[in-house]
Amino acid sequence: MQPVFFDIPAGAFSRNPMLQEWVQDGYAVTGRLRRSGYDRVKLLAEQPADIYDLMETVTFQESVHWILQEECSHYRELLEPGDYVMFRQQAKRRMEKMEPQLRLIIRQDIEQRLKQNDTFNIHGYLRFAAQKLKQMQQNALQEEYQRLAEELEQESFIELLRFFVAVQPPVLKEAHLTMTTIGFTLMDEWGNDLKRIYLESFLEEDIAISSDNDLILSILITLLPQRVVLSVPEPPESRDFLWLLQQVFGERLVISP
């Protein structure tokens, strides 16, 4: 196979052990490495598939490096410094999970371009040509940011509820909450139906309760029991709400065997 010229971003050589091995084994030749711009590497392997494999690997790694450098700056303005660091780490892990799909796109693009040219420039490819690849990566960043934003919003919500529970005096000594797959019951220590009492007190008001979980939380936050005895006789579809109750009420929440 004719030599292929592989233009890599400055610094990419030091980030890629596979490329270093090629140079050491004599299958690639590079000149003096630069600190800016790009370095040209001459690939000399006999089998086209070997060259494609190398270029695919390097291009994938550089695409992750590039998208985190170029696209993440927008999210820096939306997040606190500590949250931004966590976002970058999670985004990188997300890209790594997407590696098979992203590499397939890169491989197809490399093979197509080398049919007409003996040079492949990673920087030019990522900036001007890799539309499908960048769209997938940008979508992944957006989804990761949305997920993190929801987590942070939930944490803030939990902190607010926990503070409210801590500073307000209890209205009720004890509440007994039983949750099943078809609904819930919420009684005080004398057997009074707290759910019915709560709903009847708002008959003339327009209250927005979208789910049983919202109703449970609303009642408990209103009455602030000193002790909440929770019984879950059937495995719940999701333990998220049980986790939320534990976070908000802490030691006040007692799970009944």
Rosetta blueprint (number, residue, H / E / L):
1 M L
2 Q L
3 P L
4 V E
5 F E
6 F E
7 D E
8 I E
9 P E
10 A L
11 G L
12 A H
13 F H
14 S H
15 R H
16 N L
17 P H
18 M H
19 L H
20 Q H
21 E H
22 W H
23 V H
24 Q H
25 D H
26 G L
27 Y L
28 A E
29 V E
30 T E
31 G L
32 R L
33 L L
34 R L
35 R L
36 S L
37 G L
38 Y E
39 D E
40 R E
41 V E
42 K E
43 L E
44 L L
45 A L
46 E L
47 Q L
48 P H
49 A H
50 D H
51 I H
52 Y H
53 D H
54 L H
55 M H
56 E H
57 T H
58 V H
59 T H
60 F H
61 Q H
62 E H
63 S H
64 V H
65 H H
66 W H
67 I H
68 L H
69 Q H
70 E H
71 E L
72 C L
73 S H
74 H H
75 Y H
76 R H
77 E L
78 L L
79 L L
80 E L
81 P H
82 G H
83 D H
84 Y H
85 V H
86 M H
87 F H
88 R H
89 Q H
90 Q H
91 A H
92 K H
93 R H
94 R H
95 M H
96 E H
97 K H
98 M L
99 E H
100 P H
101 Q H
102 L H
103 R H
104 L H
105 I H
106 I H
107 R H
108 Q H
109 D H
110 I H
111 E H
112 Q H
113 R H
114 L H
115 K L
116 Q L
117 N L
118 D L
119 T E
120 F E
121 N E
122 I H
123 H H
124 G H
125 Y H
126 L H
127 R H
128 F H
129 A H
130 A L
131 Q H
132 K H
133 L H
134 K H
135 Q H
136 M H
137 Q H
138 Q H
139 N H
140 A H
141 L H
142 Q H
143 E H
144 E H
145 Y H
146 Q H
147 R H
148 L H
149 A H
150 E H
151 E H
152 L H
153 E H
154 Q H
155 E H
156 S H
157 F H
158 I H
159 E H
160 L H
161 L H
162 R H
163 F H
164 F H
165 V H
166 A H
167 V H
168 Q L
169 P L
170 P L
171 V L
172 L E
173 K E
174 E E
175 A E
176 H E
177 L E
178 T E
179 M E
180 T E
181 T L
182 I L
183 G E
184 F E
185 T E
186 L E
187 M E
188 D E
189 E L
190 W L
191 G L
192 N L
193 D E
194 L H
195 K H
196 R H
197 I H
198 Y H
199 L H
200 E H
201 S H
202 F L
203 L L
204 E L
205 E L
206 D L
207 I L
208 A L
209 I L
210 S L
211 S L
212 D H
213 N H
214 D H
215 L H
216 I H
217 L H
218 S H
219 I H
220 L H
221 I H
222 T H
223 L H
224 L L
225 P E
226 Q E
227 R E
228 V E
229 V E
230 L E
231 S E
232 V L
233 P L
234 E L
235 P L
236 P L
237 E L
238 S L
239 R L
240 D H
241 F H
242 L H
243 W H
244 L H
245 L H
246 Q H
247 Q H
248 V H
249 F H
250 G H
251 E H
252 R H
253 L E
254 V E
255 I E
256 S L
257 P L
